[in-house]
Amino acid sequence: MKVPRYPDITPDQMTALHKYAAKHGRKWKDELGLAWLTGSAGWELHSLRNSHGPSWLAQFKFPE
C-alpha cells in the first residue's frame, strides 16, 4: 500500500498543534477531529484539515 505524502507542516501550524494538544490533553486528536468537523479549530489548524486530513491526524506524532 502506498503511503500518502503530505506537504510539510509550517512552523505556525506546528505551534498551533502543540498549543491545542497542551490545552486538550490526552484526547487532543479526538477533540481536534471534532473541531475540524464543526469548523471551530481556528485558521492554522483548519488549514491542516484541508491539506492533510483526518487520516494524517490519526497517525501524526510530534517530532522528538
C-alpha positions in Angstrom: 0.0 0.0 0.0 1.4 3.4 -0.9 1.8 5.8 2.0 0.5 9.3 1.1 3.0 12.2 1.0 1.7 15.3 2.8 3.0 18.8 2.5 5.4 19.9 5.2 3.8 21.5 8.3 4.7 25.2 8.7 6.2 26.4 12.0 2.9 28.2 12.7 0.9 25.0 12.2 3.2 23.1 14.5 2.9 25.7 17.2 -0.9 25.6 16.9 -0.8 21.8 17.2 1.4 22.0 20.3 -0.9 24.6 21.9 -4.0 22.6 21.0 -2.6 19.4 22.4 -1.5 21.1 25.6 -4.9 22.6 26.1 -6.9 19.4 25.4 -4.7 16.7 27.0 -4.6 13.1 26.1 -7.6 13.2 23.8 -6.5 16.2 21.8 -6.6 14.4 18.4 -10.3 13.4 19.0 -11.1 16.9 20.0 -9.3 18.4 17.0 -11.1 15.9 14.7 -14.5 17.2 16.1 -13.3 20.8 15.8 -12.4 20.1 12.1 -16.0 18.9 11.6 -17.5 22.0 13.1 -15.0 24.5 11.6 -14.1 25.7 15.1 -10.4 24.8 15.1 -9.0 28.2 14.0 -7.4 29.1 10.8 -3.9 27.4 11.2 -5.4 24.1 12.3 -8.2 24.1 9.8 -5.7 24.6 7.0 -4.2 21.3 8.2 -7.5 19.6 7.7 -7.7 20.9 4.2 -4.2 19.9 3.3 -3.6 16.7 5.3 -7.0 15.4 6.5 -8.2 13.0 9.3 -6.1 10.0 8.3 -3.0 12.2 8.7 -4.1 13.3 12.1 -4.7 9.7 13.3 -1.1 8.8 12.6 0.6 12.1 13.5 3.2 12.2 16.2 5.2 15.2 17.4 8.8 15.1 16.4 11.1 14.3 19.3 
